[in-house]
Amino acid sequence: MTTALIVETLAAAATGPITSAGNTQLGIAVLAGIAVIVLLITRLKMHAFLALTVGSLTLGVFAGAPLAKTIASFTAGLGATVAGVGVLIALGAILGKLLADSGGADEIVGTILARAKGRAMPWAMVLIASVIGLPLFFEVGIVLLIPVVLLVAKRGNYSLMRIGIPALAGLSVMHGLVPPHPGPLVAIDALDANLGVTLALGVVVAVPTVIIAGPLFSRYAARWVDIAPPENMIAPRPAADPEHRPRFGATVFTVLLPVALMLVKALVDIVVDDPASPVQRVTDVAGSPMIALLAAVLVGMFTLGRAAGFTRARISTTVEKSLAPIAGILLIVGAGGGFKQTLIDVGVGQMILDVSKDWAVPTLLLAWLIAVAIRLATGSAAGLVAPLAADMSTTGTALLVLAIGSGSLFFSHVNDAGFWLVKEYFGMTVGQTLKTWSVMETIISVVGLVLVLLLSLVL
């Protein structure tokens, strides 16, 4: 779910692992932990929250870590994930419920269905997701887009995968490759890359990548996993008179408000770049994900709720009802974060660094391979590759950022909180999520790498 977050794994490695296990033992521990999670969910039908908890403990046991420290790692990761992602999911659920109950979501969906029909719909969804997802963290983009994706699929009688995969691809490509998205910005800062060059090359790589992984791949994903939108995630169509729906302009303004706030923050951070500046202080607060979504919710109570004729009591009831369906999602996503933190704390990141330091491969490919290895093991692509940027040209450093970003998206699976977020929102099984979401992420990663390598030959 994350891109080149260099500081996270470097900090984890600096504090030292909670076990002195060798690389072979750690490798076995990782495989054992993931195998237990998959077995418990697919064969024994255990709830994913419990399976992730048991899998984390199994990982610690096989790695030779003290049980108390394993528990501490898991709970710390769970708490940090819920504290960060959980609040965003809750605020997004409230906004989504306001959109649905007021008729605002129907207004957006009706407009989309009227303007883009048939084969054009997946292309429309990838464009909408790319625009909305540019300044947003992936989790925020998901909670903003889910109501629209589900309603478009249901009202237009489309396969959920035909609509959902392009939207997810648009969000994911922006997340990994294109500044001013926060992920690439972190990598740019850590590698001291040129923002303008990285942005230009990122767009060149992103456009064909999102086309292949989005609208084109969605044709096959829809054949492999033919499912309807989950009814429990779709609010009933409001019985209110259409005249009382919020207007399209007001609805779009409410949805795009957090996007605008975060985009302004990103641009001010780039242009001003002075933490002492009053302007940057204000935008840093207003453009933080929690405040931006909170602002959208508060504004939505008026632009959506009051516009639909809701009383204060009705708005309060809508907010209350929006939170119940996401309780299980919060626990599952939190447990995914706990499993990831356990992987980091037992020393998997350092193990990958030790194994990869002697690989005799080209720099860009090595950066991608290290990011892939860390992604598969820990669920986050922390950049242990900063030394590779030494003595590289401006273009080379920009391509290195994109190689890391591409590798960071490779095959999201059970150790990634984003995997569980997509699975639960789309109502899929683990196997279905692997065949759609995980394959889509792998396509983005591989196509991105190929394009980066091709650019390195001509630039």
Steps between C-alpha positions, in 0.01 A plus 500: 500500500793730541774605262860591566479568872872487572499623856268230633714197430830678559373603843378148569836355397685754713319396815592136439273197463327334795672171415848386401370245250699440182376580152392142430295482819341837427410387149332188637320713760359733234374209290351332808318816610350565157409132452315490833300813411400368158415153638287633786302730272457279194472155652372551852293811414638688799435873516790692347560699820556182702704339221734799478542499877585128508727540195695779670556286809607209279749725323652606832526141626673375184734801504602420856375832639377520863122467506458818705695703243307344212173600666636849558599533133161380380301729728724797417448443128127450546471818705706709260299377200162561661616841625605599150279312256208431735404864545513551124279197437248622758485853355476357149214274606309797643551701182397201290181451702414868467554471126277195475214605729475852363494382140829673423666174394205428270545846349868433425433147374211616284719764339784251441264242349346764274836623372699173481328182393602147410865463411580858600409442866828332614695783335285756679559327833878488458504870410287595802713287734825642363388858547358442847791278607784736404542671840331236715635212701367175355271435796335841465446451129340162565246629752411794275457292183337183636144641516525619139659177372242277666205708385627529141538122486155441648299767318673442167494120534877477452733235634652632822848409379446678167435823691700443817836394352543817288420713806747308716764517226463877474544541874791257523701642209469852640602361840819343371622713212375856479586792729355701672357179643656459850668165421720615210571826684659304785725313256589822316604661826701197619687459171530876438336458161376785282124541547425638154694231315348226718150638440549513123646149478242373750216613272670336201518171692160535669278549194572171315528315832155603620348420159641146503428426867163675504256485207688228310564264791148553637364300206679190625439575867126516432514152344706352782291651780142573401339646810228751573556803724459393867156608619622570854732770366231672290251723676139454385386742235340797673126532473520879502363699209776563242437873525644487849829346396814709535603662174778341300735795544459509878548123524819502291632795700451303824672189366792697355549725803751266673672447165543876459622551856763227469610620158545854633707362789723304261555800273574736790747249642678498163491874422542650848701221668532696825356334813504840675280661236147583626356393164666160517394452861137563406506272195683226691206486741218556251652256250566215741282200406297501821422873498427501126250216531352644818445830317324313217272324750407823677439680172305199373255524788385827341563453127360146503293444814328837532461527121305173507275636772654300785437618852780510754367176650499332157860606435602363840327169422676481163838550664424235762388243243808558285741367761354156576584333163870595521576349844624175350701683235678708764599190698623314192699794364645561848604135534665522158704790635587292806627216285709742294654652813585154633677421172703821527588450867628145461752636249360411159595838351860461613502142370401622154771767510762240597396262224473762227821695561710260293263476201688586180216660302442844341422777747140565391417130500670454838295785648182341365595154631575632849168688506320185380667284763409739779146538364446123495644457848379798698219653296683832468775590259742679723787631292825347605643618172606860569872415456424390143423862407859613560663654191188442286382764252183702555309278260650186651397598852146578379481158334629343824206657686261351242669158519454497877141617462428224249656235723303625798174399328592139421248228597315640799388201709398400853771704675370825350223698668394622154431140397245463779350841431428407138383150592246617756365797306454291185364197687757256355664187636877483551537302177292748300699791639826332401374438144389859452655759732833318550543425130409860413768629738755263347415620149551861609833409658637303205375736229638794698842331523506419129419860408762634743766272348399606148525866596844438649618379159401819318555769765 
